[in-house]
Amino acid sequence: MKALITIFRLILRDQRLSLLRGGALGLVVLLMGTALLGLSGWFITAAAAAGLAGVGAVFDVFRPSAMVRFLALGRTAARYGERVLTHDATLRALAGVRVRLVASLSLAPHARLVRLRGAQVLNRLTADVDALDGIPLRLILPLGAGLAALAISGLMIAWLADARVALTIVAGYLLGAALILWRGGKVALAPSRRAEQAAQAFRSRMIDLVAARADLAVYGQAQAQAAAVMQAEARRLADRQALDRIERRAGFALSVLAFAVAAAALGLGMTLAQSGVISPAQAAIGFFAALALAEAIAPLRRAMADLGRMAQAAGRVVQDLQAVPPAQAGTQSPDGPAVLTLEDIHLHRPGAAAPLFQGVSLVLHPGEWLALVGPSGAGKTTLLLLAAGVKSPDRGRVVLAGVALPDWDETALRDTLTLVPQRSALLAGSIADNLRLAAPDADDEALWQALQAVALDGVIAARGGLQLRLGPMGAGLSGGEARRLTLARALLRRPKVLLLDEPTEGLDRATADMVLSGIRRYLPQTSVLMASHRPAERNAADRVQSLT
């Protein structure tokens, strides 16, 4: 419940005026509906009583009938305005939540980012945020409007008829609806959560099936993945059917409650009318108003059925929005020699029995190439992440140009130092689009020079040039070609320090030699620190440092 309130506060902060107007119109709809039915009941009963008394000829039928028409038309207009305002405000606010969610995820620590899968992030931005629209539209605003309508209608019934009738109606609806919705919500919570989990599993598995269909077909797993997709959908449908049954039962129970409250109001009103305390027409006001007030609690059955889904989605979104970002970088932008120094680095991986690094130190001078070697798991990639400032050591520090990395201005640091990890993302678009992510103002000649440096210019020219279109995640290029394209993109930044994680992985020896020599020619003054598994990389380095 706390997460639901947090999300509603966020939505209310973004669209306060529209939501308040929509909520007020929702209250007006309920009050007009109650007044319409109460007035109609009074009008019919009073007119019949006047006719029986023989004074029907002088009974004023014009003003009550005009009021009935006004309430009917006004209620329709208020309902339209309430729908437009609340839905528009909610959709706008949720768009803002998506932007905040992307920003929060982008600031997450590296260890968390690498664990996020594309399908998981997509679910956060679509399914989870979509589930939040029910918080204002089906829960908070209807609940607030319903309670306010019961309170105001109770006061009006007490004034126009009798306080005992008003108390019977208000207490009956509050206690009965609370019991029904509490019981229904308790029963619906588990299937609602299961249905949402199944829906998320369906989306994730479907995305995996579509994105990796070629690999799945090669390994003979396409049918198994398709079966997993259908199993998730079958679970979702089964839980949705269970929720539908719960919602229908709750709706029936609320209908019985409305009948019981109206019957109680009618019985009490008739008793008071027979006693001469109120007139029959006043008794009719209480009865018909009780029938109309059923509308105040009816919408909440939908919220009851979706409560588990909304709570689960809100919990995940709030957790992502409130995630503590990494420490903010400082404000220094040194312009001295870009000497990279790792001083007495100690690092212990969570859950590991032994530390990964104990007192590791190295110095990388401008223009120098240093290769890190060691068996898999020795920490080469981790050391590059430490040198890039995306991970922090337990002890020791990383210094660039005489200034510790946390003291650097973030923009200046990324202009000076560039990391090319093992798996870099390529976008759906042209070769030029992907390259210009690093250098938006670069002309075509500069792009071709970067491609030439990584021995990719001939391949790209033969396949359509810079306008060659790539699919999602760089589909259309081989693994080695995609690797070289990300290297070319990094070269366009012209950093003073370049961190490479196995830069020639997937390349033959001749191509690897061409790529490494091309990088050195393109960036002759840039220092390079690379994690190496291959002889070509070690031969290209000026020094080799072992991490064993």
NORNORCOR-V658206 format. One record per pair of residues at least 6 apart in sequence whose ideal C-beta (glycine too) atoms are under 6 Angstrom apart, sorted by the first residue. I is the first residue (numbers start at 0). J is the second residue. Records with the same first field share a line. If there is no record, write none. Layout:
BEGIN
I->J + J
END
This chain:
BEGIN
2->313 + 314 + 317
3->134 + 313
5->317
6->131 + 134 + 313
7->134 + 139
10->92 + 135
11->18
13->92 + 95
14->88 + 91 + 92
17->84 + 88
18->88
20->84
21->81 + 84 + 85
22->140
24->77 + 80 + 81
25->81 + 140 + 144
26->144 + 147 + 148
27->77
28->74 + 77 + 78
29->144 + 148 + 295
30->148
31->70 + 73 + 74
32->74 + 291 + 294
33->152 + 288 + 291 + 292
34->70
35->70
36->287 + 290 + 291
37->284 + 287 + 288
38->66
39->67
40->283 + 287
41->280 + 283 + 284
42->63
44->279 + 280 + 283
45->280
48->279
49->55 + 58
85->136
89->132 + 135 + 136
93->128
96->128
97->124 + 128
99->320
100->319
103->319 + 320 + 322
106->324
107->322
108->325
109->389 + 390
118->203 + 206
122->199 + 202
126->199
127->312 + 315 + 316
130->308 + 309 + 312
131->312
133->305 + 309
134->309
137->301 + 302
138->302
141->298 + 299
145->295 + 296
148->295
149->169 + 172 + 295
152->292
153->165 + 169
156->164 + 165 + 285 + 288
157->165
159->284
160->277 + 281 + 284 + 285
161->271 + 277
164->264 + 267 + 268 + 285
167->263 + 264 + 267
168->260 + 264 + 289
171->260
172->260
175->256
176->296
179->249 + 252 + 253
180->299 + 303
183->245 + 249 + 303
184->303 + 306
186->245
187->242 + 245 + 303 + 304
188->307
190->238 + 241 + 242
191->242 + 307 + 308
192->307 + 311
193->238
194->235 + 238 + 239
195->308 + 311
197->231 + 234 + 235
198->235
200->231
201->231 + 232
204->227 + 228 + 231
205->228
208->224 + 228
215->221 + 224
242->304
246->300 + 304
249->300
250->300
253->296
257->293
260->289
261->286 + 289 + 290
264->285 + 286 + 289
265->286
268->282 + 285
269->282
271->277
272->279 + 282
328->407 + 409
329->406 + 407
330->408
331->402 + 406 + 407
332->408 + 411
333->400 + 402
335->400 + 401
336->365
337->365 + 400 + 495 + 496
338->364
339->363 + 399 + 496
340->362 + 398
341->360 + 361 + 397
342->360 + 395 + 396
343->358 + 360 + 395
344->356 + 359 + 392 + 395
345->356 + 357 + 393 + 394 + 395
346->355 + 356 + 392 + 393
347->354 + 393
348->355
355->378
361->544
363->369 + 526 + 528
365->526
366->524 + 526
367->526 + 541
368->527 + 540 + 541
369->528 + 542
370->529 + 531 + 536 + 537 + 540 + 543
371->379 + 530 + 544
372->531 + 543 + 545
373->379 + 545 + 546 + 547
377->546 + 547
378->546
379->530
380->500 + 530
383->498 + 500 + 530
384->390
385->392 + 397
386->397 + 498
387->418 + 498
388->404
396->403
397->404
415->495
416->494 + 496
417->489 + 492 + 494 + 497
418->498
419->489 + 499
420->500
421->500 + 501
423->485
425->433 + 473 + 481
426->433
427->470 + 471
429->466 + 468
430->459 + 465 + 467
431->465
434->446 + 488
437->488 + 491 + 492
438->491
441->491
446->465
447->456
449->487 + 490 + 491
450->456 + 459 + 487
452->490 + 517 + 521
453->483 + 486 + 487 + 514 + 517
454->510 + 513 + 514
455->483
469->475
473->481
478->505
479->505 + 506
482->505
490->521
495->525
496->526
497->525 + 527
498->528
499->529
500->530
501->530 + 532
502->529
503->511 + 514 + 533 + 535
508->535
511->535
512->535
515->539
529->536
531->537
537->543
END
